[in-house]
Amino acid sequence: MAMSDIVVGDASAPLLEVERADANLNLMEFLRDIYAVQRLDLDGVKLHLTIDEQGALRMPIRLPQDVPQGNVSIEDAVLSNSEVLLADQRSGESWRIQQIDGHLSAAGLRGPFAFDGNGTMQDERYIVRLTSSELNQTGNMRLNAFVAPGDRRFSLNAEGMLYTGGARARFAGETDLRVKPVRRDENDVRGDLTLKARLSWILRR
């Protein structure tokens, strides 16, 4: 099944845009009202995230609570030439991750989710790995994230709870930062610098 020019949300301010999607469905499961996508090729995905003037993460759509877990699942979604844009209406600033390529899986509409890929931000390529638990009824999920530049000169691991159900999104957990030293020559032997800390991050005005 192939589709193009997909828009999710308000057409004037969409949450998600997809230039082209090619899906391979399990026909027998489809006839039983189970949408098990074995492979999904997504080209030109654009995810628009907005922090409003009150500091809340705007979500124009709500995920249904009564869909049985596993009724909708994606075994392997292959993303190419995609991007994520985060806009902060309080300051007028925005951040963009472009040229995203990778693999995404989802056991249901509310997760668990997994992503393994890379993207470009401010002309530098980054490796990104994300795994999550299922999003619960209060809008919270456990999140594990790994980020590193392509040369691995540093890496950041974060594991904790992502809270999205309140007025402001926040993350609380533990982080592990590892920095590789610059060696002066081949005989200069030094270990990596590591820093472990607890992190509490919240969207504020």
Residue pairs with C-beta under 8 A, 6 or more apart in sequence:
1 22
1 23
1 24
1 25
2 20
2 21
2 22
2 23
3 18
3 20
3 21
3 23
4 19
4 20
4 21
5 18
5 19
6 16
6 17
6 18
6 21
7 14
7 16
7 17
8 14
8 15
8 16
8 17
8 61
9 15
9 16
9 60
9 61
10 60
13 48
13 50
13 60
14 46
14 48
15 47
15 48
15 59
15 60
15 61
16 45
16 46
16 47
16 48
17 44
17 45
17 46
17 48
18 42
18 43
18 44
18 45
18 46
19 43
19 44
19 45
20 41
20 42
20 43
20 44
21 40
21 41
21 42
21 43
22 40
22 41
23 37
23 39
23 40
23 41
24 37
24 38
24 39
24 40
25 35
25 36
25 37
25 38
26 34
26 36
26 38
29 35
29 36
30 36
33 71
34 70
34 71
35 71
35 72
35 73
36 73
36 75
37 73
37 74
37 75
37 77
38 75
38 76
39 75
39 76
39 77
39 78
40 74
40 76
40 77
40 78
41 77
41 78
41 80
42 77
42 78
42 79
42 80
42 82
43 80
43 81
43 82
44 80
44 81
44 82
45 79
45 82
45 83
45 100
46 82
46 83
46 84
46 85
47 82
47 83
47 84
47 85
48 85
48 87
49 57
49 58
49 84
49 85
49 86
49 87
50 57
50 58
50 86
50 87
50 88
50 89
51 57
51 58
51 86
51 87
51 88
51 89
51 90
51 203
52 58
52 89
52 90
53 89
53 90
54 167
54 205
55 90
55 167
55 168
55 203
55 204
55 205
56 167
56 168
56 169
56 203
57 164
57 168
57 169
57 203
59 164
63 109
63 110
63 135
64 109
65 137
67 108
67 109
67 110
69 107
69 108
69 110
69 134
70 107
70 108
71 108
71 109
72 106
72 108
72 109
73 106
73 107
73 108
74 104
74 105
74 106
75 105
76 103
76 104
76 105
77 103
77 104
77 105
77 106
78 102
78 103
79 100
79 101
79 102
79 103
79 104
79 117
80 101
81 99
81 100
81 101
82 99
82 100
82 101
82 119
83 96
83 97
83 98
83 99
83 100
83 119
84 96
84 97
84 100
84 119
85 94
85 95
85 96
86 94
86 95
86 96
87 93
87 94
88 94
90 205
95 121
96 121
97 119
97 120
97 121
97 126
98 119
98 120
98 121
99 119
99 120
100 117
100 118
100 119
101 117
101 118
101 119
102 115
102 116
102 117
102 118
102 119
102 128
103 115
103 116
103 117
104 113
104 114
104 115
104 117
105 113
105 114
105 115
106 112
106 113
106 114
107 113
107 134
108 134
110 134
110 135
110 136
111 132
111 133
111 134
111 135
111 141
112 131
112 132
112 133
112 134
113 130
113 131
113 132
114 130
114 131
114 132
115 128
115 129
115 130
115 131
116 128
116 129
117 127
117 128
118 125
118 126
118 127
118 128
118 150
119 125
119 126
119 128
120 126
124 149
124 150
125 149
125 150
126 147
126 148
126 149
126 150
127 146
127 147
127 148
127 149
127 150
127 152
128 145
128 146
128 147
129 145
129 146
130 143
130 144
130 145
130 146
131 143
131 144
132 141
132 142
132 143
132 144
132 162
133 141
133 142
133 143
134 141
135 141
135 164
138 165
139 163
139 164
139 165
139 166
140 161
140 162
140 163
140 164
140 165
141 161
141 162
141 164
142 159
142 160
142 161
142 162
143 158
143 159
143 160
143 161
143 162
143 171
143 173
144 157
144 158
144 159
145 156
145 157
145 158
145 159
146 155
146 156
146 157
146 158
147 155
147 156
148 154
148 155
148 156
152 180
153 179
153 180
154 177
154 178
154 179
154 180
155 177
155 178
156 175
156 176
156 177
156 178
157 175
157 176
157 178
158 171
158 173
158 174
158 175
158 176
158 199
159 173
159 174
160 171
160 172
160 173
160 174
160 199
161 171
161 172
161 173
162 169
162 170
162 171
163 169
163 170
163 171
163 172
168 202
168 203
168 204
169 202
169 203
170 200
170 201
170 202
170 203
171 199
171 200
171 201
171 202
172 198
172 199
172 200
172 201
173 198
173 199
174 196
174 197
174 198
174 199
175 196
175 197
175 198
175 199
176 194
176 195
176 196
177 194
177 195
177 196
177 197
178 192
178 193
178 194
178 195
179 192
179 193
179 194
179 195
180 192
181 190
181 191
181 192
181 193
183 189
183 190
